[in-house]
Amino acid sequence: SLRAERAASNEREIAHLLAATERAPAEAGQGGEARPGTLADGRVVVAPSRLGAAAGLGLFAGVDIRRGEPITTYDGPVLYREQLPRGHDVSYVLRVPDSGGALIDGKPV
C-alpha cells in the first residue's frame, strides 16, 4: 500500500538522520561542525510552554542557532501510533514532522 511504502521510506530517512545525529557529538569540533545542544551546556533549556499552561514544559534554544545547525538529539524507539499500547504514557512521545506518522518514545527507562 502507499502508506506502507511511505512509512518504509520515512523509516530509512529517520534511521539516516538518527545515525547522523549519533555521530555528531564525536565529530564536534572537527571541521567547525556544530554539536547538538544539551541541558548541561545550556544550548537548550526547559521552560513553560508558550502554548499555554495546559501544555506544560517545552524545550527551547538557549543560544542562537544557525540554519541547518543541529539543535539537540531525542533518543528512543521509532514507532507509529498503532504500536503504542493502550494507556501508554505519551508525555515523552515526539511526533516526527513529515515522516508519515513516525513517533519517538523518549521516555526514560
N, C-alpha and C positions, 0 to 999 in steps of 0.2 A: 504494500500500500504506500501511497505518497507520504503519509505520516511516518511510517516505519523507515522509509528511505531518508526522509529529512532528519529524523531522530538519529539514525546511524551517522549521517554526515555531520550533524551537530556534535555527536559524541566524539568523533575524530577530531573536530576542531577544538572542542573543550579539552580533550586529552593533550593536544598540542600546546594550547595556551597554558594548561596546568604544568606541563613539563617545562615550558619556558620559565614560568614563574618559580618553579622549584629550583631551577639552575641560577636564577637571578642573584640570590644572596651570595653565592660562591663567586660570582662574576663581578660583584660590586667593586667599584674602584678600578676595574680593568677597562681601559679604553674610554674612561669617562662616563660609563653607563651608570644610570641611577639605580639604586636598590629599592625594593619595596619598603614602605614605612612600617613601623611597629609602634605600639603604645609606649614602649620603653624609650624609643628615640624621639618621641614627640612629633613624628611626621604625620601621625593620625591621632585623633583624640575622640573620646566618647563624651557626648553631651546630650542634653534633652533635644529630642527631635523638633524640628521646626514645623512638623506636620500637625502639631497639637499634643496636648498632654496625654491623650489616649494612645499615641504612637510610641510612647516610652523613650528609650535612648536611641541615638543614632551614631554612626561613625563618620567623622568629618576630617578633612585635611587640616593638619596643624601647621603646615607650611605651604608656600606657593608651589604648585605643581605644574610643570610644563606639559603641553600636549604630547601624548604618546609615552609619557613617563609612567612607570608602574606606581600605583598608589599603595597597595598592600596586597596581601595574599589572604585567601579564605580556604581553609583546608576542611575536607570531609568527603564522604562518598557522593558521587554524582548519581542522582536518581530522578524519577518522574513522580508526579502526584499520585498516580495509580499504585506506586510502590510504597507509599507511606502507610504504615499500619494505622488502623482506626485508632483515634485518640492520641496519636503521636504528638509530642511536644514540638511545635513548629517555631518556637521562639528563635532558633538559630538557623532556620531554613532560609536560604538565599535563592531567589529566582534569578536565573542567568538570562539576561535580555537577549532576544534574537537567537534563542537556542532550541526552539521547538518545544519548550516546556521543561527544560532541564532545571533541576534544583541542586543545591549543595547543602547537605546537612552538616553544619559546622558545630553541632552540639558537642561539648567536651564529654569524654567518656570517663 
